Amino acid sequence: MLLLLLEEKFGPVSDEVRTQVQNADPDSLLRWFRQSLKADNIDEVLR
């Protein structure tokens, strides 16, 4: 679901980002989801 949100908000994601999200633990996914709601770009989400 996070990848879908990122793609809808920021456009296509790189293979690197896709792999990072697919291999993330649940805590990271939740943190990134929350950050994605306020972020202006994908780098702000994944920091």
PQR file with spaces between the fields and no chain letter, atoms N, CA, C, O and H, PARSE charges and radii, in Angstrom:
ATOM       1  N    MET     1       0.821   -1.202    0.000 -0.4000 1.5000
ATOM       2  CA   MET     1       0.000    0.000    0.000 -0.0000 2.0000
ATOM       3  C    MET     1       0.861    1.260    0.000  0.5500 1.7000
ATOM       4  O    MET     1       0.508    2.258   -0.629 -0.5500 1.4000
ATOM       5  N    LEU     2       1.989    1.213    0.705 -0.4000 1.5000
ATOM       6  CA   LEU     2       2.858    2.392    0.736 -0.0000 2.0000
ATOM       7  C    LEU     2       3.379    2.712   -0.658  0.5500 1.7000
ATOM       8  O    LEU     2       3.434    3.881   -1.040 -0.5500 1.4000
ATOM       9  H    LEU     2       2.276    0.403    1.216  0.4000 1.0000
ATOM      10  N    LEU     3       3.759    1.702   -1.418 -0.4000 1.5000
ATOM      11  CA   LEU     3       4.239    1.957   -2.780 -0.0000 2.0000
ATOM      12  C    LEU     3       3.157    2.619   -3.629  0.5500 1.7000
ATOM      13  O    LEU     3       3.454    3.524   -4.409 -0.5500 1.4000
ATOM      14  H    LEU     3       3.714    0.753   -1.107  0.4000 1.0000
ATOM      15  N    LEU     4       1.934    2.189   -3.489 -0.4000 1.5000
ATOM      16  CA   LEU     4       0.830    2.801   -4.219 -0.0000 2.0000
ATOM      17  C    LEU     4       0.685    4.268   -3.837  0.5500 1.7000
ATOM      18  O    LEU     4       0.536    5.124   -4.709 -0.5500 1.4000
ATOM      19  H    LEU     4       1.693    1.454   -2.855  0.4000 1.0000
ATOM      20  N    LEU     5       0.726    4.562   -2.556 -0.4000 1.5000
ATOM      21  CA   LEU     5       0.629    5.944   -2.084 -0.0000 2.0000
ATOM      22  C    LEU     5       1.772    6.784   -2.634  0.5500 1.7000
ATOM      23  O    LEU     5       1.549    7.893   -3.119 -0.5500 1.4000
ATOM      24  H    LEU     5       0.847    3.867   -1.848  0.4000 1.0000
ATOM      25  N    LEU     6       2.989    6.266   -2.563 -0.4000 1.5000
ATOM      26  CA   LEU     6       4.152    7.008   -3.055 -0.0000 2.0000
ATOM      27  C    LEU     6       4.030    7.293   -4.551  0.5500 1.7000
ATOM      28  O    LEU     6       4.336    8.396   -5.004 -0.5500 1.4000
ATOM      29  H    LEU     6       3.170    5.365   -2.170  0.4000 1.0000
ATOM      30  N    GLU     7       3.587    6.302   -5.310 -0.4000 1.5000
ATOM      31  CA   GLU     7       3.434    6.488   -6.752 -0.0000 2.0000
ATOM      32  C    GLU     7       2.330    7.476   -7.092  0.5500 1.7000
ATOM      33  O    GLU     7       2.473    8.265   -8.025 -0.5500 1.4000
ATOM      34  H    GLU     7       3.338    5.406   -4.942  0.4000 1.0000
ATOM      35  N    GLU     8       1.244    7.444   -6.355 -0.4000 1.5000
ATOM      36  CA   GLU     8       0.151    8.390   -6.600 -0.0000 2.0000
ATOM      37  C    GLU     8       0.575    9.821   -6.283  0.5500 1.7000
ATOM      38  O    GLU     8       0.209   10.757   -6.994 -0.5500 1.4000
ATOM      39  H    GLU     8       1.128    6.803   -5.597  0.4000 1.0000
ATOM      40  N    LYS     9       1.340    9.980   -5.227 -0.4000 1.5000
ATOM      41  CA   LYS     9       1.722   11.321   -4.780 -0.0000 2.0000
ATOM      42  C    LYS     9       2.932   11.874   -5.526  0.5500 1.7000
ATOM      43  O    LYS     9       2.970   13.059   -5.859 -0.5500 1.4000
ATOM      44  H    LYS     9       1.638    9.219   -4.651  0.4000 1.0000
ATOM      45  N    PHE    10       3.932   11.008   -5.791 -0.4000 1.5000
ATOM      46  CA   PHE    10       5.206   11.487   -6.333 -0.0000 2.0000
ATOM      47  C    PHE    10       5.525   10.966   -7.724  0.5500 1.7000
ATOM      48  O    PHE    10       6.539   11.359   -8.301 -0.5500 1.4000
ATOM      49  H    PHE    10       3.901   10.045   -5.520  0.4000 1.0000
ATOM      50  N    GLY    11       4.698   10.099   -8.278 -0.4000 1.5000
ATOM      51  CA   GLY    11       4.987    9.517   -9.584 -0.0000 2.0000
ATOM      52  C    GLY    11       5.747    8.211   -9.430  0.5500 1.7000
ATOM      53  O    GLY    11       5.926    7.713   -8.318 -0.5500 1.4000
ATOM      54  H    GLY    11       3.875    9.780   -7.809  0.4000 1.0000
ATOM      55  N    PRO    12       6.195    7.660  -10.552 -0.5600 1.5000
ATOM      56  CA   PRO    12       6.881    6.365  -10.511  0.2800 2.0000
ATOM      57  C    PRO    12       8.067    6.373   -9.548  0.5500 1.7000
ATOM      58  O    PRO    12       8.825    7.342   -9.492 -0.5500 1.4000
ATOM      59  N    VAL    13       8.217    5.297   -8.799 -0.4000 1.5000
ATOM      60  CA   VAL    13       9.330    5.181   -7.858 -0.0000 2.0000
ATOM      61  C    VAL    13      10.461    4.382   -8.498  0.5500 1.7000
ATOM      62  O    VAL    13      10.225    3.535   -9.360 -0.5500 1.4000
ATOM      63  H    VAL    13       7.601    4.510   -8.845  0.4000 1.0000
ATOM      64  N    SER    14      11.667    4.655   -8.076 -0.4000 1.5000
ATOM      65  CA   SER    14      12.829    3.945   -8.606 -0.0000 2.0000
ATOM      66  C    SER    14      12.845    2.506   -8.099  0.5500 1.7000
ATOM      67  O    SER    14      12.174    2.170   -7.124 -0.5500 1.4000
ATOM      68  H    SER    14      11.859    5.343   -7.377  0.4000 1.0000
ATOM      69  N    ASP    15      13.620    1.669   -8.776 -0.4000 1.5000
ATOM      70  CA   ASP    15      13.786    0.291   -8.324 -0.0000 2.0000
ATOM      71  C    ASP    15      14.400    0.252   -6.930  0.5500 1.7000
ATOM      72  O    ASP    15      14.068   -0.619   -6.125 -0.5500 1.4000
ATOM      73  H    ASP    15      14.166    1.943   -9.568  0.4000 1.0000
ATOM      74  N    GLU    16      15.290    1.191   -6.646 -0.4000 1.5000
ATOM      75  CA   GLU    16      15.931    1.260   -5.324 -0.0000 2.0000
ATOM      76  C    GLU    16      14.898    1.519   -4.224  0.5500 1.7000
ATOM      77  O    GLU    16      14.922    0.873   -3.176 -0.5500 1.4000
ATOM      78  H    GLU    16      15.559    1.898   -7.300  0.4000 1.0000
ATOM      79  N    VAL    17      14.003    2.459   -4.471 -0.4000 1.5000
ATOM      80  CA   VAL    17      12.957    2.771   -3.487 -0.0000 2.0000
ATOM      81  C    VAL    17      12.020    1.581   -3.348  0.5500 1.7000
ATOM      82  O    VAL    17      11.644    1.212   -2.235 -0.5500 1.4000
ATOM      83  H    VAL    17      13.984    2.983   -5.322  0.4000 1.0000
ATOM      84  N    ARG    18      11.644    0.984   -4.462 -0.4000 1.5000
ATOM      85  CA   ARG    18      10.736   -0.176   -4.427 -0.0000 2.0000
ATOM      86  C    ARG    18      11.337   -1.300   -3.575  0.5500 1.7000
ATOM      87  O    ARG    18      10.642   -1.900   -2.754 -0.5500 1.4000
ATOM      88  H    ARG    18      11.949    1.284   -5.366  0.4000 1.0000
ATOM      89  N    THR    19      12.617   -1.581   -3.770 -0.4000 1.5000
ATOM      90  CA   THR    19      13.287   -2.629   -2.999 -0.0000 2.0000
ATOM      91  C    THR    19      13.356   -2.260   -1.527  0.5500 1.7000
ATOM      92  O    THR    19      13.143   -3.107   -0.660 -0.5500 1.4000
ATOM      93  H    THR    19      13.182   -1.094   -4.436  0.4000 1.0000
ATOM      94  N    GLN    20      13.656   -0.989   -1.242 -0.4000 1.5000
ATOM      95  CA   GLN    20      13.747   -0.531    0.148 -0.0000 2.0000
ATOM      96  C    GLN    20      12.409   -0.721    0.860  0.5500 1.7000
ATOM      97  O    GLN    20      12.372   -1.188    1.998 -0.5500 1.4000
ATOM      98  H    GLN    20      13.830   -0.301   -1.947  0.4000 1.0000
ATOM      99  N    VAL    21      11.327   -0.366    0.205 -0.4000 1.5000
ATOM     100  CA   VAL    21       9.997   -0.503    0.804 -0.0000 2.0000
ATOM     101  C    VAL    21       9.630   -1.986    0.963  0.5500 1.7000
ATOM     102  O    VAL    21       9.107   -2.391    2.002 -0.5500 1.4000
ATOM     103  H    VAL    21      11.357    0.014   -0.720  0.4000 1.0000
ATOM     104  N    GLN    22       9.900   -2.775   -0.049 -0.4000 1.5000
ATOM     105  CA   GLN    22       9.538   -4.197    0.002 -0.0000 2.0000
ATOM     106  C    GLN    22      10.297   -4.946    1.100  0.5500 1.7000
ATOM     107  O    GLN    22       9.801   -5.943    1.625 -0.5500 1.4000
ATOM     108  H    GLN    22      10.324   -2.447   -0.893  0.4000 1.0000
ATOM     109  N    ASN    23      11.482   -4.477    1.444 -0.4000 1.5000
ATOM     110  CA   ASN    23      12.297   -5.155    2.458 -0.0000 2.0000
ATOM     111  C    ASN    23      12.214   -4.511    3.839  0.5500 1.7000
ATOM     112  O    ASN    23      12.924   -4.919    4.758 -0.5500 1.4000
ATOM     113  H    ASN    23      11.884   -3.667    1.017  0.4000 1.0000
ATOM     114  N    ALA    24      11.360   -3.517    3.987 -0.4000 1.5000
ATOM     115  CA   ALA    24      11.282   -2.765    5.248 -0.0000 2.0000
ATOM     116  C    ALA    24      10.523   -3.529    6.326  0.5500 1.7000
ATOM     117  O    ALA    24       9.648   -4.347    6.042 -0.5500 1.4000
ATOM     118  H    ALA    24      10.784   -3.186    3.240  0.4000 1.0000
ATOM     119  N    ASP    25      10.884   -3.237    7.560 -0.4000 1.5000
ATOM     120  CA   ASP    25      10.168   -3.808    8.704 -0.0000 2.0000
ATOM     121  C    ASP    25       8.887   -3.002    8.949  0.5500 1.7000
ATOM     122  O    ASP    25       8.763   -1.883    8.452 -0.5500 1.4000
ATOM     123  H    ASP    25      11.594   -2.572    7.791  0.4000 1.0000
ATOM     124  N    PRO    26       7.943   -3.553    9.702 -0.5600 1.5000
ATOM     125  CA   PRO    26       6.659   -2.885    9.934  0.2800 2.0000
ATOM     126  C    PRO    26       6.783   -1.475   10.545  0.5500 1.7000
ATOM     127  O    PRO    26       6.017   -0.581   10.185 -0.5500 1.4000
ATOM     128  N    ASP    27       7.725   -1.276   11.449 -0.4000 1.5000
ATOM     129  CA   ASP    27       7.882    0.047   12.064 -0.0000 2.0000
ATOM     130  C    ASP    27       8.307    1.094   11.035  0.5500 1.7000
ATOM     131  O    ASP    27       7.809    2.219   11.045 -0.5500 1.4000
ATOM     132  H    ASP    27       8.347   -2.003   11.741  0.4000 1.0000
ATOM     133  N    SER    28       9.220    0.722   10.159 -0.4000 1.5000
ATOM     134  CA   SER    28       9.664    1.644    9.103 -0.0000 2.0000
ATOM     135  C    SER    28       8.514    1.967    8.159  0.5500 1.7000
ATOM     136  O    SER    28       8.328    3.124    7.781 -0.5500 1.4000
ATOM     137  H    SER    28       9.624   -0.193   10.151  0.4000 1.0000
ATOM     138  N    LEU    29       7.747    0.962    7.780 -0.4000 1.5000
ATOM     139  CA   LEU    29       6.616    1.189    6.884 -0.0000 2.0000
ATOM     140  C    LEU    29       5.616    2.157    7.491  0.5500 1.7000
ATOM     141  O    LEU    29       5.114    3.041    6.796 -0.5500 1.4000
ATOM     142  H    LEU    29       7.898    0.023    8.087  0.4000 1.0000
ATOM     143  N    LEU    30       5.322    2.007    8.762 -0.4000 1.5000
ATOM     144  CA   LEU    30       4.387    2.910    9.430 -0.0000 2.0000
ATOM     145  C    LEU    30       4.950    4.330    9.488  0.5500 1.7000
ATOM     146  O    LEU    30       4.233    5.296    9.227 -0.5500 1.4000
ATOM     147  H    LEU    30       5.730    1.289    9.326  0.4000 1.0000
ATOM     148  N    ARG    31       6.231    4.453    9.829 -0.4000 1.5000
ATOM     149  CA   ARG    31       6.874    5.769    9.893 -0.0000 2.0000
ATOM     150  C    ARG    31       6.856    6.442    8.516  0.5500 1.7000
ATOM     151  O    ARG    31       6.526    7.623    8.405 -0.5500 1.4000
ATOM     152  H    ARG    31       6.814    3.668   10.040  0.4000 1.0000
ATOM     153  N    TRP    32       7.207    5.698    7.481 -0.4000 1.5000
ATOM     154  CA   TRP    32       7.227    6.260    6.130 -0.0000 2.0000
ATOM     155  C    TRP    32       5.826    6.636    5.665  0.5500 1.7000
ATOM     156  O    TRP    32       5.643    7.650    4.991 -0.5500 1.4000
ATOM     157  H    TRP    32       7.475    4.739    7.571  0.4000 1.0000
ATOM     158  N    PHE    33       4.848    5.829    6.020 -0.4000 1.5000
ATOM     159  CA   PHE    33       3.471    6.164    5.655 -0.0000 2.0000
ATOM     160  C    PHE    33       3.076    7.506    6.261  0.5500 1.7000
ATOM     161  O    PHE    33       2.537    8.373    5.573 -0.5500 1.4000
ATOM     162  H    PHE    33       4.997    5.005    6.567  0.4000 1.0000
ATOM     163  N    ARG    34       3.344    7.667    7.533 -0.4000 1.5000
ATOM     164  CA   ARG    34       3.001    8.932    8.205 -0.0000 2.0000
ATOM     165  C    ARG    34       3.757   10.105    7.593  0.5500 1.7000
ATOM     166  O    ARG    34       3.187   11.175    7.377 -0.5500 1.4000
ATOM     167  H    ARG    34       3.782    6.963    8.092  0.4000 1.0000
ATOM     168  N    GLN    35       5.039    9.900    7.315 -0.4000 1.5000
ATOM     169  CA   GLN    35       5.841   10.972    6.727 -0.0000 2.0000
ATOM     170  C    GLN    35       5.356   11.312    5.320  0.5500 1.7000
ATOM     171  O    GLN    35       5.437   12.469    4.908 -0.5500 1.4000
ATOM     172  H    GLN    35       5.502    9.031    7.490  0.4000 1.0000
ATOM     173  N    SER    36       4.859   10.334    4.583 -0.4000 1.5000
ATOM     174  CA   SER    36       4.410   10.570    3.207 -0.0000 2.0000
ATOM     175  C    SER    36       3.207   11.507    3.151  0.5500 1.7000
ATOM     176  O    SER    36       2.987   12.175    2.141 -0.5500 1.4000
ATOM     177  H    SER    36       4.794    9.394    4.918  0.4000 1.0000
ATOM     178  N    LEU    37       2.442   11.558    4.215 -0.4000 1.5000
ATOM     179  CA   LEU    37       1.263   12.420    4.228 -0.0000 2.0000
ATOM     180  C    LEU    37       1.638   13.897    4.235  0.5500 1.7000
ATOM     181  O    LEU    37       0.860   14.731    3.773 -0.5500 1.4000
ATOM     182  H    LEU    37       2.621   11.015    5.036  0.4000 1.0000
ATOM     183  N    LYS    38       2.817   14.232    4.753 -0.4000 1.5000
ATOM     184  CA   LYS    38       3.250   15.631    4.862 -0.0000 2.0000
ATOM     185  C    LYS    38       4.388   15.988    3.915  0.5500 1.7000
ATOM     186  O    LYS    38       4.655   17.169    3.690 -0.5500 1.4000
ATOM     187  H    LYS    38       3.449   13.554    5.129  0.4000 1.0000
ATOM     188  N    ALA    39       5.053   14.998    3.365 -0.4000 1.5000
ATOM     189  CA   ALA    39       6.273   15.224    2.586 -0.0000 2.0000
ATOM     190  C    ALA    39       5.989   15.890    1.241  0.5500 1.7000
ATOM     191  O    ALA    39       4.931   15.707    0.637 -0.5500 1.4000
ATOM     192  H    ALA    39       4.836   14.040    3.548  0.4000 1.0000
ATOM     193  N    ASP    40       6.973   16.671    0.797 -0.4000 1.5000
ATOM     194  CA   ASP    40       6.905   17.301   -0.515 -0.0000 2.0000
ATOM     195  C    ASP    40       7.607   16.481   -1.590  0.5500 1.7000
ATOM     196  O    ASP    40       7.413   16.716   -2.782 -0.5500 1.4000
ATOM     197  H    ASP    40       7.832   16.820    1.287  0.4000 1.0000
ATOM     198  N    ASN    41       8.428   15.513   -1.163 -0.4000 1.5000
ATOM     199  CA   ASN    41       9.110   14.648   -2.128 -0.0000 2.0000
ATOM     200  C    ASN    41       9.438   13.319   -1.438  0.5500 1.7000
ATOM     201  O    ASN    41       9.355   13.190   -0.216 -0.5500 1.4000
ATOM     202  H    ASN    41       8.586   15.322   -0.194  0.4000 1.0000
ATOM     203  N    ILE    42       9.806   12.359   -2.248 -0.4000 1.5000
ATOM     204  CA   ILE    42      10.025   11.008   -1.731 -0.0000 2.0000
ATOM     205  C    ILE    42      11.235   10.928   -0.796  0.5500 1.7000
ATOM     206  O    ILE    42      11.271   10.090    0.104 -0.5500 1.4000
ATOM     207  H    ILE    42       9.873   12.464   -3.240  0.4000 1.0000
ATOM     208  N    ASP    43      12.222   11.800   -1.012 -0.4000 1.5000
ATOM     209  CA   ASP    43      13.391   11.801   -0.116 -0.0000 2.0000
ATOM     210  C    ASP    43      13.012   12.175    1.313  0.5500 1.7000
ATOM     211  O    ASP    43      13.613   11.674    2.264 -0.5500 1.4000
ATOM     212  H    ASP    43      12.192   12.481   -1.744  0.4000 1.0000
ATOM     213  N    GLU    44      12.025   13.046    1.473 -0.4000 1.5000
ATOM     214  CA   GLU    44      11.567   13.413    2.810 -0.0000 2.0000
ATOM     215  C    GLU    44      10.853   12.249    3.493  0.5500 1.7000
ATOM     216  O    GLU    44      10.828   12.172    4.721 -0.5500 1.4000
ATOM     217  H    GLU    44      11.537   13.453    0.701  0.4000 1.0000
ATOM     218  N    VAL    45      10.287   11.366    2.724 -0.4000 1.5000
ATOM     219  CA   VAL    45       9.581   10.208    3.278 -0.0000 2.0000
ATOM     220  C    VAL    45      10.574    9.192    3.843  0.5500 1.7000
ATOM     221  O    VAL    45      10.385    8.680    4.946 -0.5500 1.4000
ATOM     222  H    VAL    45      10.307   11.429    1.726  0.4000 1.0000
ATOM     223  N    LEU    46      11.626    8.905    3.087 -0.4000 1.5000
ATOM     224  CA   LEU    46      12.509    7.791    3.398 -0.0000 2.0000
ATOM     225  C    LEU    46      13.747    8.172    4.214  0.5500 1.7000
ATOM     226  O    LEU    46      14.651    7.349    4.360 -0.5500 1.4000
ATOM     227  H    LEU    46      11.780    9.321    2.190  0.4000 1.0000
ATOM     228  N    ARG    47      13.812    9.354    4.732 -0.4000 1.5000
ATOM     229  CA   ARG    47      14.996    9.735    5.511 -0.0000 2.0000
ATOM     230  C    ARG    47      14.962    9.175    6.904  0.5500 1.7000
ATOM     231  O    ARG    47      15.885    9.405    7.684 -0.5500 1.4000
ATOM     232  H    ARG    47      13.078   10.022    4.614  0.4000 1.0000
